[in-house]
Amino acid sequence: MVSQDFSKNLFPLALVLLLLLFSSAEAHVTYGFYNDTCPHAEAIVIREMAKVMAKSPRLAGPLLRMHFVDCFVAGCEASILLNSTEKYVAEKDAPLNIGLRGFDVIDAIKVKLEKTCPGIVSCADIIAMVARDSVFLSQGPYYEIPLGRRDGNRSLASDTLGNLPPPDSNITLLKAFFTKRNMTVKDMVVLSGSHTIGISHCLSFSDRLYNFTGKGDMDPTLDKKYATMLKSLCKPHDLMSAVDMDPGSSGRFDLRYYKLVSKRKGLFVSDAALLHDSETKAYVERQAKAKTAEEFFHDFAVSMINMGKIGVLTHQKGVIRKNCAFVN
């Protein structure tokens, strides 16, 4: 028989458990989120993305990076899309985001979705869908993603400090960035594979060529022939010229990135860093030798889904912005 004192405590205990369960559910995105409210949302996004990629295939890399930048700074809540104002400088104008492009693509897709389903599809979900479709339309995997994110109303360039791993990050720093967001070392090496598409400005790696230790030297871990090629494209103090991150295959989502990294031809210090850890090195070398991209494609989908859950706003948290560049 339950004692009277114990039975009195059952209700408050049950209430606490219920509240914990509900608060946890609030942070979840779900598959098929728009099935009832905007059933054609994903079809609209990929249709518009097909048009974009047909005209500007080089936007795939920046649009994929946009999702990463958005999620790592303040959670996947579309803060990267907000414009700067007279009162503050927004994330998109932070130094680490120089060269990020494709904001007009997100805006145009938002207009299409607003015509079909006014006030339903968030800018944060559009970023996630566009990133996925950028990969697929670059001959990478297509994977279902959970949706239901809502948009935030804060965007400060200062928030990028300490939240985005710079291209000269070593393996210890890279691990710390991912661990802080409850992501694994495997997620880190898998998502680094996104460097198989896109370009980078010389600013992001020129120190490896001309001033690695501050003494006018070159990074000794960089393949010499590769370094010579990079020097021909990026002269000293050239900050704005751009090169392919994956020479010869920068428009195709494939395993070539890992082949290059394994041969000390990764563009960034952060790419080379993957050879300085036993787990990441093993993954790089396995994919470099792989006959098909099946394992990488599967792993990439899993890691992108994991990343897409960072700091999401759902249910009554956040808003659905009418225009992705402005607060409502």
Beta strands, then each sheet from edge to edge (+ up, - down):
strand 1: 199-201
strand 2: 242-244
sheet 1: 1+ 2-
end
